[in-house]
Amino acid sequence: MGNLGTLGIFFAGFFGGLGIFLAACGLLWWCSLYEKINLPKQKKNK
């Protein structure tokens, strides 16, 4: 049963880190998309 606990901790850490990585990628993608949508509008206003 001891091995099962360490395996559970490993998978929790691995998938937790993967989730943080995917969230960061999603945030960067959203920021680039937001800039593409809003920068042309800002250039028209100047």
PDB file of all heavy atoms in Angstrom:
ATOM      1  N   MET A   1       0.828  -1.220   0.000  1.00  0.00           N
ATOM      2  CA  MET A   1       0.000   0.000   0.000  1.00  0.00           C
ATOM      3  C   MET A   1       0.856   1.260   0.000  1.00  0.00           C
ATOM      4  O   MET A   1       0.412   2.307  -0.441  1.00  0.00           O
ATOM      5  CB  MET A   1      -0.933   0.003   1.213  1.00  0.00           C
ATOM      6  CG  MET A   1      -2.090  -1.002   1.110  1.00  0.00           C
ATOM      7  SD  MET A   1      -3.137  -0.768  -0.333  1.00  0.00           S
ATOM      8  CE  MET A   1      -4.077   0.650   0.163  1.00  0.00           C
ATOM      9  N   GLY A   2       2.082   1.126   0.475  1.00  0.00           N
ATOM     10  CA  GLY A   2       2.971   2.300   0.499  1.00  0.00           C
ATOM     11  C   GLY A   2       3.296   2.782  -0.903  1.00  0.00           C
ATOM     12  O   GLY A   2       3.369   3.979  -1.162  1.00  0.00           O
ATOM     13  N   ASN A   3       3.511   1.840  -1.812  1.00  0.00           N
ATOM     14  CA  ASN A   3       3.814   2.199  -3.200  1.00  0.00           C
ATOM     15  C   ASN A   3       2.640   2.907  -3.875  1.00  0.00           C
ATOM     16  O   ASN A   3       2.837   3.798  -4.681  1.00  0.00           O
ATOM     17  CB  ASN A   3       4.171   0.941  -4.010  1.00  0.00           C
ATOM     18  CG  ASN A   3       5.536   0.409  -3.624  1.00  0.00           C
ATOM     19  OD1 ASN A   3       6.293   1.081  -2.955  1.00  0.00           O
ATOM     20  ND2 ASN A   3       5.826  -0.817  -4.037  1.00  0.00           N
ATOM     21  N   LEU A   4       1.430   2.509  -3.515  1.00  0.00           N
ATOM     22  CA  LEU A   4       0.235   3.113  -4.100  1.00  0.00           C
ATOM     23  C   LEU A   4       0.140   4.598  -3.709  1.00  0.00           C
ATOM     24  O   LEU A   4      -0.240   5.429  -4.528  1.00  0.00           O
ATOM     25  CB  LEU A   4      -1.004   2.356  -3.616  1.00  0.00           C
ATOM     26  CG  LEU A   4      -2.293   2.590  -4.411  1.00  0.00           C
ATOM     27  CD1 LEU A   4      -2.141   2.060  -5.832  1.00  0.00           C
ATOM     28  CD2 LEU A   4      -3.459   1.906  -3.733  1.00  0.00           C
ATOM     29  N   GLY A   5       0.519   4.912  -2.473  1.00  0.00           N
ATOM     30  CA  GLY A   5       0.490   6.308  -2.005  1.00  0.00           C
ATOM     31  C   GLY A   5       1.475   7.174  -2.770  1.00  0.00           C
ATOM     32  O   GLY A   5       1.131   8.262  -3.220  1.00  0.00           O
ATOM     33  N   THR A   6       2.705   6.677  -2.945  1.00  0.00           N
ATOM     34  CA  THR A   6       3.706   7.465  -3.681  1.00  0.00           C
ATOM     35  C   THR A   6       3.314   7.605  -5.154  1.00  0.00           C
ATOM     36  O   THR A   6       3.543   8.646  -5.760  1.00  0.00           O
ATOM     37  CB  THR A   6       5.108   6.825  -3.564  1.00  0.00           C
ATOM     38  OG1 THR A   6       5.019   5.461  -3.948  1.00  0.00           O
ATOM     39  CG2 THR A   6       5.645   6.919  -2.161  1.00  0.00           C
ATOM     40  N   LEU A   7       2.694   6.566  -5.719  1.00  0.00           N
ATOM     41  CA  LEU A   7       2.225   6.623  -7.105  1.00  0.00           C
ATOM     42  C   LEU A   7       1.123   7.682  -7.252  1.00  0.00           C
ATOM     43  O   LEU A   7       1.121   8.456  -8.206  1.00  0.00           O
ATOM     44  CB  LEU A   7       1.699   5.247  -7.533  1.00  0.00           C
ATOM     45  CG  LEU A   7       1.563   5.023  -9.033  1.00  0.00           C
ATOM     46  CD1 LEU A   7       2.927   4.964  -9.690  1.00  0.00           C
ATOM     47  CD2 LEU A   7       0.798   3.733  -9.296  1.00  0.00           C
ATOM     48  N   GLY A   8       0.237   7.727  -6.261  1.00  0.00           N
ATOM     49  CA  GLY A   8      -0.835   8.728  -6.268  1.00  0.00           C
ATOM     50  C   GLY A   8      -0.281  10.145  -6.186  1.00  0.00           C
ATOM     51  O   GLY A   8      -0.741  11.038  -6.894  1.00  0.00           O
ATOM     52  N   ILE A   9       0.726  10.340  -5.340  1.00  0.00           N
ATOM     53  CA  ILE A   9       1.363  11.661  -5.197  1.00  0.00           C
ATOM     54  C   ILE A   9       2.047  12.051  -6.509  1.00  0.00           C
ATOM     55  O   ILE A   9       1.962  13.191  -6.953  1.00  0.00           O
ATOM     56  CB  ILE A   9       2.366  11.659  -4.019  1.00  0.00           C
ATOM     57  CG1 ILE A   9       1.596  11.567  -2.700  1.00  0.00           C
ATOM     58  CG2 ILE A   9       3.236  12.916  -4.036  1.00  0.00           C
ATOM     59  CD1 ILE A   9       2.477  11.224  -1.504  1.00  0.00           C
ATOM     60  N   PHE A  10       2.715  11.078  -7.130  1.00  0.00           N
ATOM     61  CA  PHE A  10       3.389  11.334  -8.414  1.00  0.00           C
ATOM     62  C   PHE A  10       2.389  11.778  -9.476  1.00  0.00           C
ATOM     63  O   PHE A  10       2.606  12.778 -10.155  1.00  0.00           O
ATOM     64  CB  PHE A  10       4.132  10.072  -8.878  1.00  0.00           C
ATOM     65  CG  PHE A  10       4.588  10.155 -10.312  1.00  0.00           C
ATOM     66  CD1 PHE A  10       5.678  10.934 -10.650  1.00  0.00           C
ATOM     67  CD2 PHE A  10       3.912   9.476 -11.308  1.00  0.00           C
ATOM     68  CE1 PHE A  10       6.103  11.026 -11.967  1.00  0.00           C
ATOM     69  CE2 PHE A  10       4.323   9.558 -12.632  1.00  0.00           C
ATOM     70  CZ  PHE A  10       5.423  10.338 -12.960  1.00  0.00           C
ATOM     71  N   PHE A  11       1.267  11.031  -9.607  1.00  0.00           N
ATOM     72  CA  PHE A  11       0.283  11.376 -10.628  1.00  0.00           C
ATOM     73  C   PHE A  11      -0.397  12.714 -10.326  1.00  0.00           C
ATOM     74  O   PHE A  11      -0.658  13.487 -11.245  1.00  0.00           O
ATOM     75  CB  PHE A  11      -0.760  10.259 -10.779  1.00  0.00           C
ATOM     76  CG  PHE A  11      -0.297   9.158 -11.689  1.00  0.00           C
ATOM     77  CD1 PHE A  11      -0.018   7.899 -11.194  1.00  0.00           C
ATOM     78  CD2 PHE A  11      -0.128   9.400 -13.037  1.00  0.00           C
ATOM     79  CE1 PHE A  11       0.409   6.883 -12.025  1.00  0.00           C
ATOM     80  CE2 PHE A  11       0.307   8.395 -13.896  1.00  0.00           C
ATOM     81  CZ  PHE A  11       0.583   7.129 -13.382  1.00  0.00           C
ATOM     82  N   ALA A  12      -0.639  12.992  -9.044  1.00  0.00           N
ATOM     83  CA  ALA A  12      -1.249  14.273  -8.677  1.00  0.00           C
ATOM     84  C   ALA A  12      -0.322  15.425  -9.052  1.00  0.00           C
ATOM     85  O   ALA A  12      -0.756  16.434  -9.604  1.00  0.00           O
ATOM     86  CB  ALA A  12      -1.567  14.289  -7.187  1.00  0.00           C
ATOM     87  N   GLY A  13       0.973  15.267  -8.773  1.00  0.00           N
ATOM     88  CA  GLY A  13       1.946  16.307  -9.117  1.00  0.00           C
ATOM     89  C   GLY A  13       2.102  16.456 -10.618  1.00  0.00           C
ATOM     90  O   GLY A  13       2.173  17.571 -11.144  1.00  0.00           O
ATOM     91  N   PHE A  14       2.136  15.327 -11.325  1.00  0.00           N
ATOM     92  CA  PHE A  14       2.330  15.348 -12.776  1.00  0.00           C
ATOM     93  C   PHE A  14       1.159  16.020 -13.468  1.00  0.00           C
ATOM     94  O   PHE A  14       1.343  16.942 -14.261  1.00  0.00           O
ATOM     95  CB  PHE A  14       2.498  13.912 -13.286  1.00  0.00           C
ATOM     96  CG  PHE A  14       2.692  13.827 -14.776  1.00  0.00           C
ATOM     97  CD1 PHE A  14       3.903  14.169 -15.340  1.00  0.00           C
ATOM     98  CD2 PHE A  14       1.656  13.411 -15.592  1.00  0.00           C
ATOM     99  CE1 PHE A  14       4.092  14.093 -16.713  1.00  0.00           C
ATOM    100  CE2 PHE A  14       1.834  13.318 -16.966  1.00  0.00           C
ATOM    101  CZ  PHE A  14       3.051  13.662 -17.530  1.00  0.00           C
ATOM    102  N   PHE A  15      -0.058  15.604 -13.138  1.00  0.00           N
ATOM    103  CA  PHE A  15      -1.237  16.173 -13.801  1.00  0.00           C
ATOM    104  C   PHE A  15      -1.514  17.594 -13.312  1.00  0.00           C
ATOM    105  O   PHE A  15      -2.031  18.420 -14.069  1.00  0.00           O
ATOM    106  CB  PHE A  15      -2.457  15.270 -13.613  1.00  0.00           C
ATOM    107  CG  PHE A  15      -2.377  14.023 -14.459  1.00  0.00           C
ATOM    108  CD1 PHE A  15      -2.259  12.779 -13.870  1.00  0.00           C
ATOM    109  CD2 PHE A  15      -2.405  14.110 -15.836  1.00  0.00           C
ATOM    110  CE1 PHE A  15      -2.180  11.626 -14.648  1.00  0.00           C
ATOM    111  CE2 PHE A  15      -2.320  12.966 -16.628  1.00  0.00           C
ATOM    112  CZ  PHE A  15      -2.199  11.725 -16.026  1.00  0.00           C
ATOM    113  N   GLY A  16      -1.143  17.890 -12.069  1.00  0.00           N
ATOM    114  CA  GLY A  16      -1.278  19.260 -11.566  1.00  0.00           C
ATOM    115  C   GLY A  16      -0.356  20.201 -12.334  1.00  0.00           C
ATOM    116  O   GLY A  16      -0.759  21.283 -12.757  1.00  0.00           O
ATOM    117  N   GLY A  17       0.893  19.760 -12.529  1.00  0.00           N
ATOM    118  CA  GLY A  17       1.848  20.566 -13.291  1.00  0.00           C
ATOM    119  C   GLY A  17       1.420  20.707 -14.738  1.00  0.00           C
ATOM    120  O   GLY A  17       1.552  21.781 -15.335  1.00  0.00           O
ATOM    121  N   LEU A  18       0.880  19.642 -15.313  1.00  0.00           N
ATOM    122  CA  LEU A  18       0.400  19.672 -16.693  1.00  0.00           C
ATOM    123  C   LEU A  18      -0.768  20.651 -16.818  1.00  0.00           C
ATOM    124  O   LEU A  18      -0.847  21.411 -17.780  1.00  0.00           O
ATOM    125  CB  LEU A  18      -0.033  18.268 -17.113  1.00  0.00           C
ATOM    126  CG  LEU A  18      -0.189  18.025 -18.612  1.00  0.00           C
ATOM    127  CD1 LEU A  18       1.157  18.057 -19.304  1.00  0.00           C
ATOM    128  CD2 LEU A  18      -0.848  16.669 -18.845  1.00  0.00           C
ATOM    129  N   GLY A  19      -1.640  20.656 -15.815  1.00  0.00           N
ATOM    130  CA  GLY A  19      -2.770  21.585 -15.817  1.00  0.00           C
ATOM    131  C   GLY A  19      -2.322  23.038 -15.754  1.00  0.00           C
ATOM    132  O   GLY A  19      -2.851  23.890 -16.469  1.00  0.00           O
ATOM    133  N   ILE A  20      -1.324  23.319 -14.930  1.00  0.00           N
ATOM    134  CA  ILE A  20      -0.773  24.680 -14.823  1.00  0.00           C
ATOM    135  C   ILE A  20      -0.135  25.083 -16.152  1.00  0.00           C
ATOM    136  O   ILE A  20      -0.306  26.204 -16.626  1.00  0.00           O
ATOM    137  CB  ILE A  20       0.242  24.761 -13.664  1.00  0.00           C
ATOM    138  CG1 ILE A  20      -0.494  24.623 -12.328  1.00  0.00           C
ATOM    139  CG2 ILE A  20       1.022  26.082 -13.705  1.00  0.00           C
ATOM    140  CD1 ILE A  20       0.418  24.354 -11.153  1.00  0.00           C
ATOM    141  N   PHE A  21       0.591  24.149 -16.772  1.00  0.00           N
ATOM    142  CA  PHE A  21       1.238  24.411 -18.064  1.00  0.00           C
ATOM    143  C   PHE A  21       0.194  24.725 -19.147  1.00  0.00           C
ATOM    144  O   PHE A  21       0.339  25.688 -19.893  1.00  0.00           O
ATOM    145  CB  PHE A  21       2.070  23.188 -18.465  1.00  0.00           C
ATOM    146  CG  PHE A  21       2.671  23.289 -19.838  1.00  0.00           C
ATOM    147  CD1 PHE A  21       3.745  24.125 -20.072  1.00  0.00           C
ATOM    148  CD2 PHE A  21       2.159  22.540 -20.880  1.00  0.00           C
ATOM    149  CE1 PHE A  21       4.304  24.225 -21.348  1.00  0.00           C
ATOM    150  CE2 PHE A  21       2.703  22.625 -22.157  1.00  0.00           C
ATOM    151  CZ  PHE A  21       3.784  23.471 -22.389  1.00  0.00           C
ATOM    152  N   LEU A  22      -0.869  23.927 -19.194  1.00  0.00           N
ATOM    153  CA  LEU A  22      -1.929  24.147 -20.184  1.00  0.00           C
ATOM    154  C   LEU A  22      -2.652  25.475 -19.931  1.00  0.00           C
ATOM    155  O   LEU A  22      -3.003  26.176 -20.872  1.00  0.00           O
ATOM    156  CB  LEU A  22      -2.927  22.987 -20.162  1.00  0.00           C
ATOM    157  CG  LEU A  22      -2.420  21.678 -20.763  1.00  0.00           C
ATOM    158  CD1 LEU A  22      -3.440  20.566 -20.530  1.00  0.00           C
ATOM    159  CD2 LEU A  22      -2.126  21.809 -22.244  1.00  0.00           C
ATOM    160  N   ALA A  23      -2.855  25.807 -18.657  1.00  0.00           N
ATOM    161  CA  ALA A  23      -3.501  27.080 -18.320  1.00  0.00           C
ATOM    162  C   ALA A  23      -2.631  28.250 -18.775  1.00  0.00           C
ATOM    163  O   ALA A  23      -3.138  29.238 -19.308  1.00  0.00           O
ATOM    164  CB  ALA A  23      -3.761  27.150 -16.820  1.00  0.00           C
ATOM    165  N   ALA A  24      -1.318  28.143 -18.597  1.00  0.00           N
ATOM    166  CA  ALA A  24      -0.396  29.205 -19.025  1.00  0.00           C
ATOM    167  C   ALA A  24      -0.411  29.348 -20.548  1.00  0.00           C
ATOM    168  O   ALA A  24      -0.432  30.465 -21.061  1.00  0.00           O
ATOM    169  CB  ALA A  24       1.017  28.902 -18.524  1.00  0.00           C
ATOM    170  N   CYS A  25      -0.423  28.214 -21.263  1.00  0.00           N
ATOM    171  CA  CYS A  25      -0.495  28.250 -22.731  1.00  0.00           C
ATOM    172  C   CYS A  25      -1.796  28.901 -23.189  1.00  0.00           C
ATOM    173  O   CYS A  25      -1.796  29.706 -24.111  1.00  0.00           O
ATOM    174  CB  CYS A  25      -0.385  26.841 -23.298  1.00  0.00           C
ATOM    175  SG  CYS A  25       1.260  26.165 -23.190  1.00  0.00           S
ATOM    176  N   GLY A  26      -2.884  28.555 -22.534  1.00  0.00           N
ATOM    177  CA  GLY A  26      -4.178  29.136 -22.876  1.00  0.00           C
ATOM    178  C   GLY A  26      -4.207  30.636 -22.638  1.00  0.00           C
ATOM    179  O   GLY A  26      -4.763  31.389 -23.437  1.00  0.00           O
ATOM    180  N   LEU A  27      -3.585  31.075 -21.555  1.00  0.00           N
ATOM    181  CA  LEU A  27      -3.541  32.503 -21.232  1.00  0.00           C
ATOM    182  C   LEU A  27      -2.733  33.264 -22.278  1.00  0.00           C
ATOM    183  O   LEU A  27      -3.155  34.323 -22.741  1.00  0.00           O
ATOM    184  CB  LEU A  27      -2.929  32.692 -19.838  1.00  0.00           C
ATOM    185  CG  LEU A  27      -2.986  34.111 -19.276  1.00  0.00           C
ATOM    186  CD1 LEU A  27      -4.418  34.502 -18.960  1.00  0.00           C
ATOM    187  CD2 LEU A  27      -2.132  34.209 -18.029  1.00  0.00           C
ATOM    188  N   LEU A  28      -1.580  32.707 -22.677  1.00  0.00           N
ATOM    189  CA  LEU A  28      -0.754  33.361 -23.696  1.00  0.00           C
ATOM    190  C   LEU A  28      -1.495  33.426 -25.032  1.00  0.00           C
ATOM    191  O   LEU A  28      -1.442  34.448 -25.721  1.00  0.00           O
ATOM    192  CB  LEU A  28       0.564  32.592 -23.871  1.00  0.00           C
ATOM    193  CG  LEU A  28       1.582  32.766 -22.755  1.00  0.00           C
ATOM    194  CD1 LEU A  28       2.737  31.798 -22.952  1.00  0.00           C
ATOM    195  CD2 LEU A  28       2.094  34.195 -22.703  1.00  0.00           C
ATOM    196  N   TRP A  29      -2.195  32.345 -25.385  1.00  0.00           N
ATOM    197  CA  TRP A  29      -2.952  32.306 -26.629  1.00  0.00           C
ATOM    198  C   TRP A  29      -4.059  33.350 -26.602  1.00  0.00           C
ATOM    199  O   TRP A  29      -4.274  34.080 -27.564  1.00  0.00           O
ATOM    200  CB  TRP A  29      -3.535  30.902 -26.820  1.00  0.00           C
ATOM    201  CG  TRP A  29      -4.492  30.806 -27.959  1.00  0.00           C
ATOM    202  CD1 TRP A  29      -4.167  30.758 -29.275  1.00  0.00           C
ATOM    203  CD2 TRP A  29      -5.914  30.771 -27.886  1.00  0.00           C
ATOM    204  NE1 TRP A  29      -5.321  30.680 -30.036  1.00  0.00           N
ATOM    205  CE2 TRP A  29      -6.398  30.692 -29.216  1.00  0.00           C
ATOM    206  CE3 TRP A  29      -6.840  30.798 -26.830  1.00  0.00           C
ATOM    207  CZ2 TRP A  29      -7.757  30.630 -29.498  1.00  0.00           C
ATOM    208  CZ3 TRP A  29      -8.184  30.739 -27.136  1.00  0.00           C
ATOM    209  CH2 TRP A  29      -8.633  30.667 -28.446  1.00  0.00           C
ATOM    210  N   TRP A  30      -4.748  33.475 -25.459  1.00  0.00           N
ATOM    211  CA  TRP A  30      -5.847  34.437 -25.329  1.00  0.00           C
ATOM    212  C   TRP A  30      -5.320  35.867 -25.438  1.00  0.00           C
ATOM    213  O   TRP A  30      -5.940  36.704 -26.088  1.00  0.00           O
ATOM    214  CB  TRP A  30      -6.552  34.225 -23.990  1.00  0.00           C
ATOM    215  CG  TRP A  30      -7.793  35.041 -23.879  1.00  0.00           C
ATOM    216  CD1 TRP A  30      -9.021  34.726 -24.351  1.00  0.00           C
ATOM    217  CD2 TRP A  30      -7.915  36.338 -23.273  1.00  0.00           C
ATOM    218  NE1 TRP A  30      -9.900  35.740 -24.073  1.00  0.00           N
ATOM    219  CE2 TRP A  30      -9.255  36.740 -23.413  1.00  0.00           C
ATOM    220  CE3 TRP A  30      -7.010  37.185 -22.628  1.00  0.00           C
ATOM    221  CZ2 TRP A  30      -9.715  37.950 -22.937  1.00  0.00           C
ATOM    222  CZ3 TRP A  30      -7.473  38.406 -22.152  1.00  0.00           C
ATOM    223  CH2 TRP A  30      -8.810  38.773 -22.309  1.00  0.00           C
ATOM    224  N   CYS A  31      -4.155  36.118 -24.832  1.00  0.00           N
ATOM    225  CA  CYS A  31      -3.565  37.465 -24.903  1.00  0.00           C
ATOM    226  C   CYS A  31      -3.211  37.834 -26.339  1.00  0.00           C
ATOM    227  O   CYS A  31      -3.469  38.963 -26.770  1.00  0.00           O
ATOM    228  CB  CYS A  31      -2.318  37.547 -24.017  1.00  0.00           C
ATOM    229  SG  CYS A  31      -2.705  37.618 -22.265  1.00  0.00           S
ATOM    230  N   SER A  32      -2.628  36.914 -27.086  1.00  0.00           N
ATOM    231  CA  SER A  32      -2.260  37.210 -28.474  1.00  0.00           C
ATOM    232  C   SER A  32      -3.511  37.434 -29.320  1.00  0.00           C
ATOM    233  O   SER A  32      -3.541  38.310 -30.179  1.00  0.00           O
ATOM    234  CB  SER A  32      -1.399  36.094 -29.059  1.00  0.00           C
ATOM    235  OG  SER A  32      -2.145  34.908 -29.186  1.00  0.00           O
ATOM    236  N   LEU A  33      -4.548  36.654 -29.071  1.00  0.00           N
ATOM    237  CA  LEU A  33      -5.802  36.807 -29.792  1.00  0.00           C
ATOM    238  C   LEU A  33      -6.443  38.159 -29.466  1.00  0.00           C
ATOM    239  O   LEU A  33      -6.924  38.867 -30.353  1.00  0.00           O
ATOM    240  CB  LEU A  33      -6.750  35.673 -29.385  1.00  0.00           C
ATOM    241  CG  LEU A  33      -7.882  35.334 -30.340  1.00  0.00           C
ATOM    242  CD1 LEU A  33      -7.318  34.744 -31.621  1.00  0.00           C
ATOM    243  CD2 LEU A  33      -8.817  34.338 -29.692  1.00  0.00           C
ATOM    244  N   TYR A  34      -6.397  38.552 -28.191  1.00  0.00           N
ATOM    245  CA  TYR A  34      -6.964  39.817 -27.731  1.00  0.00           C
ATOM    246  C   TYR A  34      -6.254  40.998 -28.391  1.00  0.00           C
ATOM    247  O   TYR A  34      -6.886  41.958 -28.810  1.00  0.00           O
ATOM    248  CB  TYR A  34      -6.824  39.877 -26.205  1.00  0.00           C
ATOM    249  CG  TYR A  34      -7.463  41.083 -25.574  1.00  0.00           C
ATOM    250  CD1 TYR A  34      -8.829  41.115 -25.358  1.00  0.00           C
ATOM    251  CD2 TYR A  34      -6.694  42.164 -25.152  1.00  0.00           C
ATOM    252  CE1 TYR A  34      -9.431  42.211 -24.754  1.00  0.00           C
ATOM    253  CE2 TYR A  34      -7.276  43.261 -24.550  1.00  0.00           C
ATOM    254  CZ  TYR A  34      -8.643  43.279 -24.362  1.00  0.00           C
ATOM    255  OH  TYR A  34      -9.220  44.362 -23.775  1.00  0.00           O
ATOM    256  N   GLU A  35      -4.916  40.907 -28.517  1.00  0.00           N
ATOM    257  CA  GLU A  35      -4.146  41.968 -29.169  1.00  0.00           C
ATOM    258  C   GLU A  35      -4.514  42.088 -30.645  1.00  0.00           C
ATOM    259  O   GLU A  35      -4.663  43.178 -31.162  1.00  0.00           O
ATOM    260  CB  GLU A  35      -2.643  41.698 -29.043  1.00  0.00           C
ATOM    261  CG  GLU A  35      -2.075  42.102 -27.704  1.00  0.00           C
ATOM    262  CD  GLU A  35      -0.580  41.876 -27.629  1.00  0.00           C
ATOM    263  OE1 GLU A  35       0.035  41.564 -28.674  1.00  0.00           O
ATOM    264  OE2 GLU A  35      -0.033  42.006 -26.531  1.00  0.00           O
ATOM    265  N   LYS A  36      -4.670  40.949 -31.326  1.00  0.00           N
ATOM    266  CA  LYS A  36      -5.015  40.971 -32.745  1.00  0.00           C
ATOM    267  C   LYS A  36      -6.375  41.630 -32.968  1.00  0.00           C
ATOM    268  O   LYS A  36      -6.583  42.321 -33.956  1.00  0.00           O
ATOM    269  CB  LYS A  36      -5.050  39.546 -33.308  1.00  0.00           C
ATOM    270  CG  LYS A  36      -3.678  38.990 -33.589  1.00  0.00           C
ATOM    271  CD  LYS A  36      -3.789  37.581 -34.145  1.00  0.00           C
ATOM    272  CE  LYS A  36      -2.418  36.950 -34.321  1.00  0.00           C
ATOM    273  NZ  LYS A  36      -2.509  35.567 -34.784  1.00  0.00           N
ATOM    274  N   ILE A  37      -7.303  41.424 -32.047  1.00  0.00           N
ATOM    275  CA  ILE A  37      -8.642  41.999 -32.184  1.00  0.00           C
ATOM    276  C   ILE A  37      -8.633  43.497 -31.848  1.00  0.00           C
ATOM    277  O   ILE A  37      -9.247  44.300 -32.535  1.00  0.00           O
ATOM    278  CB  ILE A  37      -9.641  41.239 -31.279  1.00  0.00           C
ATOM    279  CG1 ILE A  37      -9.845  39.819 -31.820  1.00  0.00           C
ATOM    280  CG2 ILE A  37     -10.980  41.981 -31.210  1.00  0.00           C
ATOM    281  CD1 ILE A  37     -10.534  38.891 -30.847  1.00  0.00           C
ATOM    282  N   ASN A  38      -7.895  43.892 -30.798  1.00  0.00           N
ATOM    283  CA  ASN A  38      -7.974  45.265 -30.304  1.00  0.00           C
ATOM    284  C   ASN A  38      -6.980  46.238 -30.917  1.00  0.00           C
ATOM    285  O   ASN A  38      -7.265  47.425 -30.980  1.00  0.00           O
ATOM    286  CB  ASN A  38      -7.826  45.287 -28.784  1.00  0.00           C
ATOM    287  CG  ASN A  38      -9.114  44.880 -28.100  1.00  0.00           C
ATOM    288  OD1 ASN A  38     -10.157  44.788 -28.737  1.00  0.00           O
ATOM    289  ND2 ASN A  38      -9.052  44.623 -26.827  1.00  0.00           N
ATOM    290  N   LEU A  39      -5.822  45.781 -31.386  1.00  0.00           N
ATOM    291  CA  LEU A  39      -4.843  46.709 -31.941  1.00  0.00           C
ATOM    292  C   LEU A  39      -5.323  47.420 -33.202  1.00  0.00           C
ATOM    293  O   LEU A  39      -5.126  48.622 -33.320  1.00  0.00           O
ATOM    294  CB  LEU A  39      -3.510  45.997 -32.204  1.00  0.00           C
ATOM    295  CG  LEU A  39      -2.619  45.793 -30.961  1.00  0.00           C
ATOM    296  CD1 LEU A  39      -1.362  45.030 -31.332  1.00  0.00           C
ATOM    297  CD2 LEU A  39      -2.243  47.104 -30.306  1.00  0.00           C
ATOM    298  N   PRO A  40      -5.993  46.745 -34.139  1.00  0.00           N
ATOM    299  CA  PRO A  40      -6.507  47.481 -35.306  1.00  0.00           C
ATOM    300  C   PRO A  40      -7.515  48.573 -34.910  1.00  0.00           C
ATOM    301  O   PRO A  40      -7.528  49.651 -35.499  1.00  0.00           O
ATOM    302  CB  PRO A  40      -7.206  46.397 -36.124  1.00  0.00           C
ATOM    303  CG  PRO A  40      -6.529  45.139 -35.740  1.00  0.00           C
ATOM    304  CD  PRO A  40      -6.162  45.321 -34.290  1.00  0.00           C
ATOM    305  N   LYS A  41      -8.330  48.318 -33.897  1.00  0.00           N
ATOM    306  CA  LYS A  41      -9.300  49.325 -33.441  1.00  0.00           C
ATOM    307  C   LYS A  41      -8.583  50.535 -32.863  1.00  0.00           C
ATOM    308  O   LYS A  41      -8.980  51.668 -33.101  1.00  0.00           O
ATOM    309  CB  LYS A  41     -10.202  48.721 -32.361  1.00  0.00           C
ATOM    310  CG  LYS A  41     -11.196  47.719 -32.897  1.00  0.00           C
ATOM    311  CD  LYS A  41     -12.038  47.152 -31.767  1.00  0.00           C
ATOM    312  CE  LYS A  41     -12.983  46.071 -32.268  1.00  0.00           C
ATOM    313  NZ  LYS A  41     -13.724  45.451 -31.166  1.00  0.00           N
ATOM    314  N   GLN A  42      -7.494  50.309 -32.116  1.00  0.00           N
ATOM    315  CA  GLN A  42      -6.738  51.405 -31.502  1.00  0.00           C
ATOM    316  C   GLN A  42      -6.035  52.239 -32.572  1.00  0.00           C
ATOM    317  O   GLN A  42      -5.961  53.455 -32.472  1.00  0.00           O
ATOM    318  CB  GLN A  42      -5.702  50.852 -30.507  1.00  0.00           C
ATOM    319  CG  GLN A  42      -6.347  50.323 -29.242  1.00  0.00           C
ATOM    320  CD  GLN A  42      -5.339  49.670 -28.309  1.00  0.00           C
ATOM    321  OE1 GLN A  42      -4.171  49.587 -28.629  1.00  0.00           O
ATOM    322  NE2 GLN A  42      -5.806  49.193 -27.177  1.00  0.00           N
ATOM    323  N   LYS A  43      -5.548  51.597 -33.636  1.00  0.00           N
ATOM    324  CA  LYS A  43      -4.873  52.331 -34.712  1.00  0.00           C
ATOM    325  C   LYS A  43      -5.857  53.216 -35.473  1.00  0.00           C
ATOM    326  O   LYS A  43      -5.519  54.309 -35.898  1.00  0.00           O
ATOM    327  CB  LYS A  43      -4.202  51.353 -35.678  1.00  0.00           C
ATOM    328  CG  LYS A  43      -2.932  50.754 -35.096  1.00  0.00           C
ATOM    329  CD  LYS A  43      -2.306  49.751 -36.052  1.00  0.00           C
ATOM    330  CE  LYS A  43      -1.080  49.107 -35.427  1.00  0.00           C
ATOM    331  NZ  LYS A  43      -0.534  48.048 -36.273  1.00  0.00           N
ATOM    332  N   LYS A  44      -7.101  52.757 -35.628  1.00  0.00           N
ATOM    333  CA  LYS A  44      -8.129  53.556 -36.306  1.00  0.00           C
ATOM    334  C   LYS A  44      -8.494  54.792 -35.502  1.00  0.00           C
ATOM    335  O   LYS A  44      -8.791  55.831 -36.053  1.00  0.00           O
ATOM    336  CB  LYS A  44      -9.377  52.697 -36.538  1.00  0.00           C
ATOM    337  CG  LYS A  44      -9.224  51.726 -37.680  1.00  0.00           C
ATOM    338  CD  LYS A  44     -10.487  50.894 -37.859  1.00  0.00           C
ATOM    339  CE  LYS A  44     -10.296  49.860 -38.946  1.00  0.00           C
ATOM    340  NZ  LYS A  44     -11.469  48.986 -39.073  1.00  0.00           N
ATOM    341  N   ASN A  45      -8.461  54.674 -34.171  1.00  0.00           N
ATOM    342  CA  ASN A  45      -8.865  55.787 -33.309  1.00  0.00           C
ATOM    343  C   ASN A  45      -7.814  56.909 -33.289  1.00  0.00           C
ATOM    344  O   ASN A  45      -8.158  58.039 -33.012  1.00  0.00           O
ATOM    345  CB  ASN A  45      -9.107  55.300 -31.872  1.00  0.00           C
ATOM    346  CG  ASN A  45     -10.366  54.447 -31.797  1.00  0.00           C
ATOM    347  OD1 ASN A  45     -11.217  54.518 -32.668  1.00  0.00           O
ATOM    348  ND2 ASN A  45     -10.464  53.642 -30.743  1.00  0.00           N
ATOM    349  N   LYS A  46      -6.560  56.574 -33.591  1.00  0.00           N
ATOM    350  CA  LYS A  46      -5.498  57.604 -33.508  1.00  0.00           C
ATOM    351  C   LYS A  46      -5.546  58.568 -34.683  1.00  0.00           C
ATOM    352  O   LYS A  46      -5.945  58.282 -35.759  1.00  0.00           O
ATOM    353  CB  LYS A  46      -4.126  56.914 -33.457  1.00  0.00           C
ATOM    354  CG  LYS A  46      -3.861  56.352 -32.088  1.00  0.00           C
ATOM    355  CD  LYS A  46      -2.464  55.746 -32.010  1.00  0.00           C
ATOM    356  CE  LYS A  46      -2.218  55.200 -30.622  1.00  0.00           C
ATOM    357  NZ  LYS A  46      -0.909  54.552 -30.527  1.00  0.00           N
TER     358      LYS A  46
END
